[in-house]
């Protein structure tokens, strides 16, 4: 294993299990993204339902 891979593995091990809290703007963006994905999913399922009839 070369030196770069060793340092990457060590860095990954140091950060394993550590999480950081999202900022308010990151939470808002995540909620917005989830709402958009949910709306797309509902529309896609409705489209597929009508195709099968």
N, C-alpha and C positions, 0 to 999 in steps of 0.2 A: 504494500500500500504506500503510495507516495505521500509526501508531506502535506500537500493540499487536501487530500482526502482525509488524512488524520485530523487536520485542524477543523474540517467541516464536521466530521463525526463528533469531535470533542465539543464543538459549538452546539450541535444538535442535542447532545446529551445534557449540556448545561441548561438548555432552554426547554427540555422535555418536561411536560407537566406544568409549565408556567403559562399563565394567561394574563392578559391585560384587559381592563374594562374598556368598553367602547365609549367614545365621547358622545355627547348629546347629538352632534351633527352626524356622526357615524350611525347611531341608532336610528335617527330619522331617515337617513338614506337607505338603511337596511329595511326599515318598515315600508318605505316607498317602493323599493325593489320587490319586496315580497308581495305587496298589494298588486303591483303590475303583473307579476308572474301568476298570481292567483286569478286575476281577471283573464289573462291569456289562456290559462288552463281551462277555466269555465267556458270560454268562447270556443276553444278547440274541441272540448268534449261535446258541446252542443252541435258544432259543425259535423263531427263524426257521427253523432246520433242521427242527424238528418240525412247523411250520406247512406246510412244502413237501412233506411226506410224505403 
